[in-house]
Amino acid sequence: MSFPKITLADVLKARQVIAPYLSNTPLYSYHGLNKLLETEVYIKHENHQPVGAFKVRGGVNFIAQLSTEERKRGVITASSGNHGQSIAFASKLFGVRAAIALPENANPAKVEAIRGLGAEIVFHGRDFDDAREYAEQEAQRLGARFISSGDEPLLIAGVATYALEIFSTLAYLDVIIVPVGGGSGAAGCCLVAKSINPNIRVIAVQAEKAPAAYLSWKTGKRVEARMETFAEGLATRMPFDLPQSIMRELLDDFLLVSEGDLRRAMLLLLEHTRNLPEAAGAAALAAALKIKPALTGKRTVLVMSGGNIALPQLRELMN
């Protein structure tokens, strides 16, 4: 499948589109994390978005640019949670009917948030990819616009606006570490960072127990992999073609972290930033700790992609 090339101009346009609806998120440095990593570290707080995650940028950019006919037909998508909230939020803004297919074990907090935004919810299958296949079939049956959570240029251009905000705040930086589920956030970051300064290293991170995007990037071909991580924001069984194509061209490195690494990073972020991260939102810190010596003397940004942790998961973490 071929896709139109996404450029920095697309990201700049997306920034104009979403500006009336979304505020810039903070970029903070914390003494405790600087001391822990022995370098200058900044956290990009995408957990401060209205739906608690970065994906809302893409949802608003996408839904805002639907044609009149597409708005009449409505949209349908699949999600493990945050993308669904993004589409539900944007659809409510623009008066578009939205249906979200979720796996049967979806994060209850994210489910309630989607329901509260007025989208129709359908539970289907054991994981995200089951829900995605169902949503694609339903889109054909109903004539609705199917929205891929990864293979949509407007989504990637929208989420890439968080990287523009990083560069508008910091005069220079050396490394950005980004969590990967589908890969839209990492792909968008690559597009912006490499357009501004090709020497900036962009590093992606995924869970060891859900390594499909990592293995696909490493091998240069689509790889289906097991998906057993508790971090639903990192959990995809199959990669997306468009983010993969961008990452293969522009991404500098890709790391895997363990479930224990993620839990430790979640607790450290809670302790040092007083922010509540979901597991995917802590992945960048988990990766930074894993490669700590390589970051010495490097001004580093860690993307806290979301903060939508379910209460049972939080209780388990604290215990």
RAGIRA-V47750 format. One line per field, one symbol per residue. burial: # if it has 16 or more other ideal C-beta (glycine too) atoms within 10 Angstrom, else .. A space follows every 50 residues. Layout:
BEGIN
burial = ???
END
This chain:
BEGIN
burial = .....#...##.###.##..##..###..#..#..##.###########. ##############.#....#.###################....#.### ###..##.###.##..#.#.#..##.######.###.##....####### #################.....#######################....# #################.....#.#.#.###################..# ##.####.#.######.###.##.###############.#...#...## ##########..#...#..
END
